[in-house]
Amino acid sequence: MKLNYETAGQKTNPAIILVHGLFGDLDNLKSISRELQSDYFVVNLDLRNHGQSPWTDSMTFSEMADDLGALMDTLELEKAHFLGHSLGGKVVMEFSLAYPKRCISLVVADIAPVAYDARHTHIIDALEQVDLSKIKSRQDADKQLAAHISEPGVRAFLLKNLRKNAAGEWEWRMNLAGLRHCYGDLIGAPTRNGRFVGPVLFIRGGKSDYVTEAHRDAIAERFPKAQAKTIADTGHWLHAEKPSVFNGIVTRFLDEIGSE
């Protein structure tokens, strides 16, 4: 599948590929992209069924890892660093296990290589209940969404996916039906066996329960060189809540790899 993508920085620099999470798009990691583009060739992308990438009824981790490989082929990149948040973290972990020779290092933001309980179905339900035929603005959609999702920040993030089509009608940029159909795969663990023995950094939010002490063995089993950092007083959206701290941790990690 040919993913939608944007690039920044010089092609002659080392490449780093940034991968967003569920319900997101390539804009989500723009802060770290701007931080890195002076020293790296930065690739931001939309995962399948997100943003402007194609829709499909299948979203296995193997398929999404292959999507990254195909994009690297398009850009003529032999190897790259990878950074992924949440679902994007699982995708880049899968890629590193499937194609270790093409992966220089991983930064995994607030996700572990394990299966999780369902925690997003209420969001898909809420989005599907928005009557797009009755809205004239994002504010109208926000009012409908507020009946199901109380957090303004979450609603604002989700409503970035709302757009007008060529006919002037409001529509979702993400494939809600596809995400619902594939949700069982998305909350699972990366499916590829084996280990990635390159440098890996896990960054967790201090207030988040996505990465805990209980996940230590699962991480060490697949990523024996993994390091871990915690950003205090942040939740799952650590890169958005404390971007300067997050960006500093990432750049120091990459600088250390470059000096080895």
VENQUISUL-V907764 format. One record per residue. RES is the residue in one small letter. OMEGA is omega in degrees with one decimal (none if undefined). NEAR is the number of other ideal C-beta (glycine too) atoms within 8 Angstrom. D_LAST is the distance of its C-alpha to the last C-alpha in Angstrom with 1 decimal. Layout:
<<RES/OMEGA/NEAR/D_LAST> <RES/OMEGA/NEAR/D_LAST>>
This chain:
<<m/178.9/9/35.3> <k/-177.8/6/34.4> <l/169.8/14/32.9> <n/-177.9/8/33.5> <y/171.6/10/30.4> <e/177.2/7/29.4> <t/176.2/10/26.5> <a/-179.9/9/25.2> <g/-175.9/12/23.0> <q/-179.0/5/22.5> <k/-179.4/6/22.3> <t/178.4/4/20.0> <n/174.2/9/17.2> <p/-177.0/10/14.9> <a/169.7/14/17.3> <i/-177.1/14/17.7> <i/-176.6/14/20.8> <l/-173.6/15/22.6> <v/-176.8/15/25.3> <h/-179.1/16/28.1> <g/-178.5/12/30.2> <l/-179.1/8/33.8> <f/-176.3/11/36.4> <g/175.1/12/33.8> <d/-172.6/13/32.9> <l/177.1/14/30.3> <d/-171.3/8/31.3> <n/-175.2/11/30.0> <l/-177.8/14/26.4> <k/-179.6/9/27.3> <s/178.3/11/26.1> <i/176.2/14/22.4> <s/179.0/12/23.0> <r/179.7/8/24.3> <e/-172.1/9/21.4> <l/-166.1/14/18.9> <q/176.7/10/21.1> <s/-177.0/5/20.3> <d/-175.6/7/16.7> <y/167.8/13/17.2> <f/-170.4/14/20.0> <v/177.9/13/21.4> <v/172.3/15/23.8> <n/-176.6/13/26.2> <l/169.0/16/28.7> <d/172.7/12/31.8> <l/175.0/16/31.9> <r/-177.5/13/35.0> <n/177.8/12/38.1> <h/173.9/13/36.5> <g/-179.7/11/36.8> <q/175.7/6/37.9> <s/-176.8/12/36.5> <p/176.2/7/39.2> <w/179.8/6/41.0> <t/178.8/10/41.3> <d/179.4/5/42.7> <s/-178.2/6/39.7> <m/177.1/13/36.2> <t/178.3/9/34.6> <f/177.4/13/30.8> <s/179.3/10/30.8> <e/-178.4/11/32.6> <m/173.2/13/30.4> <a/177.4/14/27.3> <d/175.7/9/29.1> <d/178.8/12/30.0> <l/178.6/16/26.3> <g/178.8/12/25.9> <a/178.0/11/29.1> <l/176.0/14/27.9> <m/177.1/13/24.7> <d/178.6/8/27.1> <t/-178.1/7/29.3> <l/-179.8/9/26.5> <e/177.5/5/25.2> <l/178.9/10/21.7> <e/179.9/5/20.2> <k/-176.7/8/17.4> <a/163.7/13/16.4> <h/179.2/15/14.9> <f/172.9/15/17.9> <l/179.6/17/19.4> <g/176.9/20/22.8> <h/173.3/16/25.4> <s/177.3/13/28.0> <l/177.6/13/29.4> <g/175.7/16/26.6> <g/176.7/15/24.2> <k/-179.4/15/26.2> <v/-178.7/15/26.2> <v/173.4/17/22.4> <m/177.6/16/22.2> <e/179.9/15/24.9> <f/-177.0/14/23.1> <s/179.2/14/19.9> <l/-179.4/13/22.3> <a/-174.4/11/24.4> <y/-173.7/9/22.0> <p/-178.5/11/18.6> <k/179.7/5/17.7> <r/-175.5/10/18.3> <c/178.9/16/16.1> <i/-179.6/9/12.4> <s/178.2/13/12.6> <l/163.4/17/15.6> <v/-176.0/14/17.0> <v/-174.1/14/20.4> <a/169.9/14/22.8> <d/172.5/14/25.7> <i/178.9/13/26.4> <a/-179.7/10/26.0> <p/-176.6/11/26.4> <v/173.4/7/30.0> <a/-179.5/5/33.5> <y/171.1/7/35.1> <d/177.8/4/38.7> <a/178.8/7/40.3> <r/-178.8/6/39.9> <h/-175.0/10/40.4> <t/178.9/9/43.7> <h/177.9/8/45.6> <i/177.1/11/43.6> <i/176.9/12/44.5> <d/-177.0/9/48.0> <a/-180.0/11/48.2> <l/-179.5/11/46.9> <e/-179.7/8/49.4> <q/175.7/8/52.2> <v/179.3/10/51.7> <d/-175.2/7/54.8> <l/-179.6/10/53.3> <s/-176.0/4/56.8> <k/-178.7/6/57.8> <i/176.8/12/55.0> <k/-178.6/3/55.2> <s/175.0/6/52.0> <r/178.6/8/48.8> <q/176.9/6/50.7> <d/178.9/10/53.2> <a/179.5/14/50.6> <d/178.7/11/49.0> <k/177.5/8/52.4> <q/-176.3/12/52.8> <l/-178.5/14/49.3> <a/177.7/9/49.9> <a/-176.3/5/52.5> <h/-177.3/8/49.8> <i/-172.2/11/46.6> <s/-172.9/3/47.0> <e/-179.5/6/43.6> <p/-178.9/5/43.8> <g/178.0/7/40.0> <v/179.3/9/39.9> <r/-179.4/12/42.9> <a/177.5/9/41.5> <f/-178.4/10/38.3> <l/-175.5/12/40.5> <l/171.6/11/42.8> <k/-179.9/8/40.2> <n/-178.6/10/40.9> <l/-180.0/10/44.6> <r/172.8/8/45.6> <k/178.1/6/48.8> <n/-176.5/8/49.4> <a/-179.9/3/51.3> <a/180.0/4/54.6> <g/-179.3/5/53.7> <e/177.9/7/53.4> <w/178.2/9/50.7> <e/176.2/9/48.3> <w/176.5/10/45.1> <r/179.9/10/42.1> <m/-176.5/11/40.7> <n/-175.7/10/42.5> <l/179.4/10/43.9> <a/178.3/6/45.8> <g/178.9/12/42.8> <l/177.2/15/40.7> <r/-178.3/10/43.5> <h/-174.0/7/43.9> <c/-170.2/13/40.3> <y/178.2/12/39.6> <g/176.0/6/39.8> <d/-172.6/9/36.8> <l/179.5/11/34.8> <i/178.0/11/35.1> <g/176.5/8/34.1> <a/170.5/8/30.9> <p/-168.6/10/28.6> <t/-177.2/8/30.6> <r/176.2/10/28.1> <n/176.6/3/27.6> <g/-178.0/7/24.6> <r/169.3/8/21.1> <f/-171.7/13/17.9> <v/176.2/6/15.0> <g/-178.9/11/12.1> <p/180.0/11/10.8> <v/175.2/14/14.0> <l/171.4/15/15.4> <f/176.8/12/19.1> <i/-178.3/15/20.9> <r/173.5/13/24.5> <g/-176.2/14/27.5> <g/179.7/9/29.1> <k/-176.4/6/32.5> <s/176.4/12/31.7> <d/-178.8/3/32.6> <y/177.0/12/30.5> <v/-176.8/10/27.7> <t/177.7/7/29.0> <e/-179.2/4/28.6> <a/-178.0/4/30.6> <h/-174.5/11/27.9> <r/-176.5/7/25.3> <d/179.9/6/26.2> <a/178.1/11/26.3> <i/-177.0/13/22.8> <a/-178.4/9/21.4> <e/-176.6/8/23.5> <r/-175.1/13/22.0> <f/-171.2/13/18.5> <p/179.3/8/17.5> <k/-175.5/8/14.0> <a/168.1/10/15.7> <q/178.4/9/15.5> <a/175.3/10/18.6> <k/176.6/9/19.7> <t/174.3/8/23.4> <i/-175.2/15/25.0> <a/173.8/5/28.3> <d/174.2/6/31.6> <t/176.3/12/30.5> <g/-176.1/8/31.8> <h/-178.2/8/30.6> <w/-173.7/10/30.3> <l/-178.3/16/27.6> <h/177.4/14/26.0> <a/-177.7/7/29.5> <e/179.1/10/30.7> <k/-173.7/10/27.9> <p/-177.5/10/26.0> <s/177.7/6/24.5> <v/179.8/8/23.1> <f/-178.0/15/21.9> <n/179.2/12/20.3> <g/178.8/8/18.6> <i/-179.1/12/17.0> <v/-176.3/15/15.9> <t/177.9/10/14.4> <r/177.5/8/12.5> <f/-179.5/13/11.0> <l/177.6/14/10.2> <d/179.5/8/8.9> <e/177.9/9/6.4> <i/-178.7/11/5.3> <g/-177.9/7/5.6> <s/-178.7/5/3.8> <e/none/4/0.0>>
